[in-house]
Structure formats: structure tokens, C-alpha cells
Amino acid sequence: MAPLRFSANVSWLFPELPGLPERLQAAGRAGFEAAEVAWPYAEPPQALASAARAAGLRLVLINTPRGDPEKGEMGLGAVPGRQAAFREGLEQAVLYAKALGCPRIHLMAGRVPQGADRAAVKGEMETVFLENLRHAAGVLAQENLVGLLEPINTRITDPQYFLDTPQQAAAILQKVGRPNLRLQMDIFHWQIMDGNLTGNIREFLPTVGHVQVAQVPDRGEPGSSGELDFSYLFQLLEDEGYQGFVGCEYRPRGDTVEGLSWLHSYWDRKGHPRTGQ
């Protein structure tokens, strides 16, 4: 059983540093070999690529653009009337992914429109999402890229988000039927929405292309106090043969490096050669 590989989500980690290049450098110094960025679009792609190379990191995940934040948008994949904007954003994401050597793009579903009833618009939103995902799969396949669907919990984090359970995401993936579209399993969201993590991990892991972790309910470090036993969950992922990356997408409770003791302990147990140089 191969040890898990971890990536630093520098949109979340190292908030004490001002920009993405500085955070990438810090991630490299902390021992990471990979990083992910939610929205890299404020930085020129070549500058980010250079910063990642200088830090000894490879970038493994970015998101599609969120849309118009002033209108409350958080992704556009399933939003009716925003198909053209989704496709424009996809092209921008592909441009960045190619420049960064990043193989995966999270295709954000987006929120139920303000004032709309979720049940009333669910069918229309799924139809739009399926259409956009089929288009995205074709675009991504031309560049040898993978698209990911991430359910985001609607109990705490984002009550209006369209895609909120692994079952819903898996059903949509099955309807699209494209091999380069996969699940993004954020254990924080999955625990809040459905629990049953052992069963859900075993059921859905064959279609998972990326994993993210944070403690529940406060979204702190995996080593912090909370509902989840990450020693058990990491072992389960190993036992089930997970080969992808585990993204550290959590809110540090203090200094980011000091909060990485859980990861350094894991690396020490596995004989990892880079334990916080």
C-alpha cells in the first residue's frame, strides 16, 4: 500500500503570507511536493508556474472561475442562462492549466439562483449542467485534462450550492458518461451531508480523481479536535488503493507550519524524505 500524497491548498494555507507566489514558496519549504489553487486568475500564469518550479512543487488542481462575485456566483456549470460564460471560463481555466502543467480542473456547478426554489429548478439546472459537462469533457480531452465535480455541503458552507451530495454527483457523472470526468471528494463536505464515510469512500473511490481534507465541524487541521479520525481515514484510503492527491483545504487555527504536525507525523511513519525542511 503506497503512502498518500498530499498537496497544499495555498488558497487556504499560509494566510499569513500576502500572495500565491509567497505561499507556494512556503509550501515547498514545509515539505510539500504538490500544491493546488482555487482561483489563480489574479496572477499571470507564467509567474505562477515559475513560482511553483522555484518552490519544487507541481500544481495538481485549479477551479473554473466563480463568475460574478458581486452577483453571488460561485461557479457557473449548472446555472441557467450562463452557459456562454461557463464556456469562456473553461477556456481560461484550460489556458492556466496548460501553463501550470496542472492536470485537473474542478468544474464548479454553482448556486441555485437567488429567489428560486431548489426543487423547482433542479431539473433545469441538471440539464444545463449535463450540457456544459459534455462540452467540457470534449474540450478537456483535447488537452489530456481531467474535470472534477465536487459536492459542497449545503448545511453549513453554502446553502444555495446546487451539487451537494456524492450520490447526486455520481448520478450526474453516470449520465454524462465521459471517462475524463471524475469525482472530487472533500471529506469535510461528505461528512456534513451524509456521514457514512467508510461506506461512501469504498463505494465512490473508483470514480474519485482528487481528495480534500479538513476537520469537522470547524474546518481546521486534520490533527485538530473534531468528529473525524484521520488516522483511520488515511489508512482506509491506502487500503482501498487510492493513488491520487489529498488536498489540504482547511483553515489553519494558527501558524500554518506549526499546524502541520499531523502531516509530519504521517510522513515520519511512512519514511517520507521531506519532513518540513
C-alpha positions in Angstrom: 0.0 0.0 0.0 1.6 3.2 -1.2 1.7 6.2 1.2 -0.7 9.0 0.4 0.5 12.1 -1.4 -0.5 15.5 0.0 -0.9 18.8 -1.8 -1.0 22.2 -0.1 -4.1 24.3 -1.0 -2.4 27.7 -1.0 -5.8 29.5 -1.3 -6.3 28.3 2.3 -3.0 27.6 3.8 -0.4 30.2 4.7 -2.9 33.1 5.1 -0.2 34.9 7.0 1.6 35.5 3.6 0.3 38.0 1.1 0.2 36.3 -2.2 0.2 33.0 -4.1 4.0 33.0 -5.0 5.0 33.5 -1.4 2.6 30.8 -0.3 4.0 28.4 -2.9 7.5 29.0 -1.6 6.3 28.4 2.0 4.6 25.1 0.9 7.8 23.9 -0.6 9.8 24.8 2.5 7.2 22.9 4.6 7.9 19.7 2.7 5.1 19.6 0.2 5.7 18.4 -3.3 2.4 19.5 -4.8 0.0 22.4 -4.4 -3.5 23.4 -5.5 -5.0 26.8 -6.1 -8.7 27.6 -6.1 -8.7 30.6 -8.3 -5.3 31.5 -9.8 -6.6 34.1 -12.2 -5.3 37.3 -10.4 -1.8 36.2 -11.2 -0.2 35.8 -14.7 0.0 32.0 -15.4 3.7 32.1 -16.2 4.5 33.9 -13.0 2.7 31.2 -11.0 4.4 28.5 -13.0 7.8 30.0 -12.3 7.0 30.3 -8.6 5.9 26.7 -8.4 9.0 25.5 -10.1 11.2 27.6 -7.8 9.5 26.0 -4.8 9.9 22.5 -6.2 6.1 22.0 -6.5 3.8 20.7 -9.1 0.3 22.1 -9.3 -2.3 19.5 -9.3 -5.7 21.3 -9.2 -7.4 24.6 -10.0 -11.1 25.6 -10.2 -13.0 27.1 -13.1 -13.8 30.8 -12.5 -16.5 31.6 -10.0 -18.4 34.0 -12.2 -19.5 37.4 -10.9 -18.9 37.5 -7.1 -21.0 40.7 -6.8 -24.0 38.7 -8.0 -23.2 35.9 -5.6 -22.0 33.5 -8.2 -19.8 30.6 -7.1 -19.3 28.7 -10.3 -21.5 28.6 -13.4 -21.7 24.9 -14.6 -25.3 24.4 -13.7 -26.6 28.0 -13.8 -29.3 28.5 -16.4 -28.5 31.3 -18.8 -24.8 31.4 -18.0 -23.7 28.7 -20.5 -21.6 31.1 -22.6 -19.9 32.5 -19.5 -19.1 29.0 -18.3 -17.5 28.1 -21.6 -15.4 31.3 -21.5 -14.3 30.5 -18.0 -13.5 26.9 -19.0 -11.2 28.2 -21.8 -9.4 30.5 -19.3 -9.0 27.5 -16.9 -7.6 25.4 -19.6 -5.1 28.1 -20.6 -3.9 28.3 -17.0 -3.9 24.5 -16.5 -1.7 24.1 -19.6 0.7 26.9 -18.5 0.9 25.5 -15.0 1.2 21.8 -16.0 -1.9 21.2 -13.9 -3.8 18.0 -14.9 -7.1 18.6 -13.1 -9.8 21.3 -13.2 -12.7 21.4 -10.7 -15.8 22.3 -12.8 -17.8 24.3 -10.4 -21.5 23.7 -10.5 -22.6 27.0 -9.0 -25.6 28.1 -6.9 -29.3 27.9 -7.2 -30.3 31.3 -8.5 -31.3 33.8 -5.8 -35.0 33.7 -5.1 -35.5 30.4 -6.8 -36.9 27.2 -5.2 -34.3 24.4 -5.3 -36.8 21.7 -6.1 -38.5 23.8 -8.8 -35.3 24.4 -10.7 -33.4 21.2 -10.0 -34.4 19.6 -13.3 -33.4 22.6 -15.4 -30.1 23.1 -13.6 -29.2 19.4 -14.1 -30.0 19.7 -17.8 -27.7 22.8 -18.1 -25.0 21.0 -16.1 -25.1 17.9 -18.3 -24.9 20.0 -21.4 -21.9 22.0 -20.0 -20.2 18.9 -18.7 -20.4 17.2 -22.1 -18.9 20.3 -23.7 -16.2 20.5 -21.0 -15.3 16.8 -21.4 -14.6 17.3 -25.1 -12.5 20.4 -24.5 -10.5 18.8 -21.7 -9.9 15.6 -23.6 -8.2 17.5 -26.4 -5.7 18.7 -23.8 -5.4 15.4 -21.8 -7.0 17.1 -18.8 -9.4 15.7 -16.2 -12.6 17.6 -15.0 -13.8 17.1 -11.4 -17.2 17.5 -9.8 -17.2 18.5 -6.1 -20.3 18.2 -3.9 -20.3 21.1 -1.4 -22.3 20.9 1.7 -25.5 23.0 1.9 -25.9 22.6 5.7 -23.0 24.9 6.8 -20.8 26.1 4.0 -23.1 27.1 1.1 -26.8 26.6 1.4 -27.5 27.6 -2.2 -24.9 25.3 -3.9 -26.5 23.1 -6.5 -24.3 20.0 -6.2 -24.3 18.9 -2.5 -24.1 15.1 -2.2 -21.8 12.4 -3.6 -24.9 10.5 -4.7 -26.1 13.4 -6.8 -22.6 14.0 -8.3 -22.1 10.3 -9.1 -25.5 10.1 -10.8 -24.6 13.1 -13.0 -21.3 11.6 -13.9 -23.0 8.4 -14.9 -25.4 10.3 -17.1 -22.6 12.2 -18.8 -20.5 9.0 -19.2 -17.2 10.6 -20.0 -14.0 8.9 -18.7 -12.1 12.2 -18.1 -14.8 13.5 -15.7 -14.4 12.3 -12.1 -15.5 13.0 -8.5 -13.7 15.3 -6.1 -14.1 14.0 -2.6 -13.9 16.7 0.0 -14.2 14.6 3.2 -15.3 17.7 5.1 -18.4 18.2 2.9 -19.2 14.5 2.7 -19.2 14.1 6.4 -21.5 17.0 6.9 -24.0 16.0 4.3 -24.1 12.2 4.6 -21.7 10.8 7.1 -21.2 7.0 6.4 -17.7 7.8 5.3 -16.4 4.2 5.2 -19.2 3.1 3.0 -19.2 6.1 0.8 -15.4 6.0 0.3 -15.5 2.4 -0.6 -18.4 2.9 -3.0 -17.3 6.0 -4.8 -13.5 5.9 -4.6 -13.2 4.1 -8.0 -14.6 7.3 -9.6 -12.7 9.8 -7.4 -9.9 11.9 -9.0 -9.0 14.0 -6.1 -9.5 14.1 -2.3 -9.5 17.1 0.1 -9.5 17.0 3.9 -10.4 19.2 6.9 -11.7 18.5 10.4 -15.5 18.7 11.1 -17.2 21.0 12.1 -14.6 23.9 12.3 -12.7 23.1 9.1 -9.4 23.1 11.0 -6.3 20.9 10.6 -6.9 17.1 10.4 -5.0 16.8 13.6 -7.3 19.2 15.5 -10.2 18.2 17.7 -13.4 17.2 15.9 -15.6 14.5 14.5 -13.2 12.8 12.2 -10.4 10.2 12.9 -8.0 10.9 10.1 -5.6 8.1 11.1 -8.4 5.7 10.3 -9.5 7.6 7.1 -5.9 7.8 5.8 -5.5 4.1 6.3 -8.8 3.4 4.6 -7.7 5.4 1.6 -4.4 3.5 1.5 -6.2 0.1 1.9 -8.6 1.0 -0.9 -5.6 1.7 -3.2 -6.2 5.5 -3.7 -3.3 6.8 -5.9 -4.3 10.5 -6.3 -3.5 13.5 -4.2 -5.0 14.5 -0.9 -5.5 18.3 -0.8 -5.1 20.1 2.5 -8.0 22.5 2.2 -8.5 23.7 5.7 -8.4 26.8 7.8 -5.3 26.9 10.0 -6.1 27.7 13.6 -2.7 29.5 14.0 0.6 29.4 12.2 0.3 27.1 9.2 3.7 25.4 9.6 3.1 24.8 13.4 -0.2 23.3 12.5 1.4 20.7 10.1 2.4 18.4 13.0 -0.2 15.9 11.9 1.3 15.7 8.4 4.9 15.5 9.6 3.8 12.6 11.9 2.3 10.8 9.0 5.4 11.4 6.9 7.6 10.1 9.7 5.6 6.9 9.9 5.8 6.4 6.2 9.5 7.3 5.9 8.8 10.4 3.8 12.1 12.1 2.8 10.9 15.7 3.0 9.6 16.3 6.6 9.5 20.1 6.8 12.9 21.1 5.6 
